Every structure is written in C-alpha cells, then in structure tokens.
Amino acid sequence: MFRDRDHAAGILAGRLEKYNGSDNAVIAIPRGGAAIGFELARLLGLPLELILTHTIGHPYNREYPIGMVSLFGAVFNEDFGVDENYLRSESESAKKALMEKYFFYMPGRAPLDFKGRTVILTDDGLASGTTMLPVIEMLIRDKASEIIVAVPVASECAVKKIRSYVNVMIYCLTIPDNFYAVNQVYENFENVSDEEAVRLLRLANEMFAGSK
C-alpha cells in the first residue's frame, strides 16, 4: 500500500536510478500520471512531458473507438476499413484541439521530440492498459530508442500486453491478485486537477532547466 502518488513515485524512482541525469525524458499520462511523472523527473533529473491523446470514434458510432491521436502521431484499427478522408479530417481536428490543450499546460514551450530518446512513460496505474498501449505504439512509430513503462500498480493482463512489445520494458511495483481499481493500493488518491498538472509540469521543467 502506498501513502499517495509521491510515495509510490519515490519507490519507483529508486528502481530507475540508471536513467538518472542522462538524455532521457519522463512522459506522463494526465492527469494522475502528472504527479507520478513530476516526482520521477525531479528525482532522476529529467525533463517532464505530458502525452495528450484524443480518441477517434467510428463514423457511424462515435462512442466506439477505432483509433487514437496524439501531437506526435496516430494509430488506428484498420480492421474497420474506415474511409481515409474521415480519418485524416478527424486526426487534423484532434491535433489542433490537442495543441491548444498542450499550450494550456505548457505555454510558450514546444513539445519534445522523442526520436532517439529513451523515454520513461508513466501513469499512476494501469487497469486494462487501453490508454497506455496506443501511446506505446505512437512512441515506437516516432522512433523513440527505448521505452520504459514505469507504474506503481498494474493488472496482470496489462503487464502481459506491454511485455509483448519488443524493446519495451516495464517496471511495476505491484501486481495485485485481486485487481479491481488503481486506487486500491493508495491510502490517499485525490484527483489531480488541470491546474495542479500545469503547476507540476512547469516546476519540473524549471528545475530541469536550472540543473543544466
């Protein structure tokens, strides 16, 4: 059991010491992941980036996901045979909205280029892995040199899915036998607001800039 996200991230950082101070980056999935990512970035002396994503729904049922878009790329389930013009239009619209959201989180700062970097991808926990897996695929497509998934807790199913990728490592502190929700391993699991995520991002990158 972890006291809170800071406590869990501190333990996790101890497992990742070999990535300390190198040309790597921590990537957090908002918003809970921002708290984990902040502590990892602070303790390892790395820059912190948010990975913002937008789900694309099927043209005949927008609630049914067929793909995911980020600022850096997109992945789609090609089994549906959806028209490419629809995918292109939806992707462009999603990227525009994501860019606006990114500059809300990080005004005046361009997104990091992940090509050739070792990236530590984190969240406060993985239930099914449905959010994390498309991000991994996008980072692979963006030619990140190595992807390290670092989470305090995950389901056995999610861990198996992540381990199926080549050149993707996972550091997970606990895999509960009876997993029902991420918050089950935290004593304190308060929501992380947009404002708090912004504060953590700015503080992490100010500290990183000051250490160079």
N, C-alpha and C positions, 0 to 999 in steps of 0.2 A: 504494500500500500504506500502511495506517495502522498506527502502532505499537500502538495499543489504542483503546478506545472514547473515552477522554478526548481523545486526539489528533484523532480524527475529529470529535468534537463541537466542539472548538475551531475547526477549519476551518469547520464548518457554521455556527457562531455568527457568524463573520465575514460570511457571506452574508445573515444575518438581522438586521443591525445596525439597520435601520429600525424594527424592532419593539422596540427597547431601551427599557425604562422606561415603557412605555405600559400601558394597562389590558387587557393580554392575558394569556394563560396558556400554559404548556407542559404538554402531556398526553403521558405516556409509556405505552407498552405494556410491561408487565412480562414478564420481569424484566430482560432485556438492555437494553431501552429506558430503564430507570430510570437507568442510568449515562450514557447519552446525554442524557436529559432533565435530569439534575442539572447537567451542565456547561452546557447551553443556558440553564437557569433562572438559574444563577449568573452567567454572563457577560452575559446580557441583562437581569438584574434583574427576573425574572418569577416568579410562583408556580408550583409544580410540582404536578401532579395525576396520579394513576395512573388509567388506564381499565381496569377489571376486567370481563371478559366470561365468559360461560358458553354453551357450545354446546348447543342443543336438538336431540335426535335424533328420528328418525321413530318413532312409537309401535310400529311393527312391526319396527323395526330401529334400536335406539338408537345404533348406530355410524354411522348415515347421517345427516349433519347437515341440518336443514331450517331452522335459524334460529339467531340469536344474541341473547343478553340481556345488558344492562349495567344499572348502577344508574339509568341515565337513560332507558332505553327498550329497544325490541326490534325486530328485523327478521326477517321470515320469508319463505320461499319459498312463495308462495300457490299455485304450480302443483300442489302435492301434495294440496290440498283437505283438510287435516287438521282434525279437529274443533276448534272454537274453545274448547270446555271444556278439552280436553287442553292447548292452547297456553296458556290462562290459568293453569291449575294448574301447569304446568311453569315458566312465567315467574315466578309468585309464589314458588315454591320456590327457583328460581335466584336471584332478587333477595335473598331472605333470606340465602342462603349467601354471596352476594357482599357484602352489607352486613357480615356477620360478618368476612369476609376484609378488607374495607376498614378496619374498626376495628382489625384486627390491624396493618395497615400504618400507619394514621393514627389512633390512639386519641384520642378527645375532639375530633375535627375533622369538621365536616360536609362532604360533597362540594361542590365548587364548582358554581355554576350557570353553564352555558356560554351561556345566552341572551344575545345581543347582543355577545358577546366574539369577538375574533379569537383563534383557538386554533392553537398550533403542535403538531401531532401527530407524535410521533417514535417510532422504534424503531431498533435497531442495524443493520437491513437488511430488505429486502423480497425474498422469493423469488417466491412466487406472488401475494402480496397478499391471500390469503384471510382473514387475521386483520384487516388494516387496512381493507379495503373495508366490512365491516359497521359498523365503528366510524365511518367517514366518514358512512355513511348515518344512523346514530343521531345524530351531531352536526348533520347537516342537519335532521333531524326536530326536534332540540332547539333549533333556530333560532340556532345559532352564526352570527355575522355574516360571518365569513370563516374558512376552514380552510386552514392551511398545513401540508402534509406535508413534513417535513424528515428525510431519512435519508442516511447516508453512502453506501449502496450499494443498488441495486435491479436487478431483471431488467428487460429492455426490455418484457416483457409486463406486468409490474406497473405500470410507469410509464404505459403506454398506457391501462390501465384507470383509473388515477387521473386522468389528463388528460381522460377522458371526462366527468367531473363538472363542472358549471357552478359557478363561484365556489370552486373548489378549486385551489390552486396547489401545485406540488411543487418542492422544492429537493433535488436528488440530486447528490452529489459525483462518483459514478462509476457507469456502466452497462457492466459488462464484456461483451465479445463472447461469451466462453465462460463463462457464469454457471452454477455448479453448487451453490454454497452461500454463505451470508452470510460465513462465517468465512474465505473465500479471500482477502479483502482486508485481513485483520488479522494482524499478527505475533503478537499476544497476544490470545486470545479466551477468557479464563477465564469459567466460569459465574458468574452473579450470583446469590447466594443470597437467600432471603427476608429474612434478617437484614440483608444489605448493602443491599437495596432499601429496607427500613424506615429504615436509618440515613441513606441519601441523601435520602429524602423529608423526613425530619424536619429534616435540616441545611439543605436548600434552602429550606424554608419558614420556618425560624428566621432565615436570612439575609434573606429577603424581608421578613419582619415587622420586622426590625431596620433595614431601609433605608427604611421608610416614615416 
